[in-house]
């Protein structure tokens, strides 16, 4: 059985609490691709438009984007998956894009790397830091 690389996304949310709704909306904007986002191949022009439209170009050196609907991500955050210590690991692999971008002279976005892979998603139950991928 082929082992998959593990993508850790440390969520700062507890989605069962309505007070964290704003945090989830920000996380969704930065990391969850809309289901209508169409790119199976690594099409840099599509990514440039997406990053510019959402003001994400160069936000961090490397960004991760999960191709899924938000309900699937909420399930992981609410404990659906394999629980081990302070972590919940998704049952399924998710399509994840890793995009390296930088800002050019406005309105330019420069993408130097874009890869696609299948990863498990991890929810860290005690983290109070921003999302991190390793």
Secondary structure, 3 states (H helix, E strand, C coil): CCCCCEEECCCCCCCCCHHHHHHHHHHHHHHEECCCCCCCCCCHHHHHHHHHHCCCCCCCCEEEEEECCHHHHHHHHCCCCEEECCEEECCCCEEEEEEEEEECCCCCEEEEEEEEEEEEEEEECCCCCCCCCC
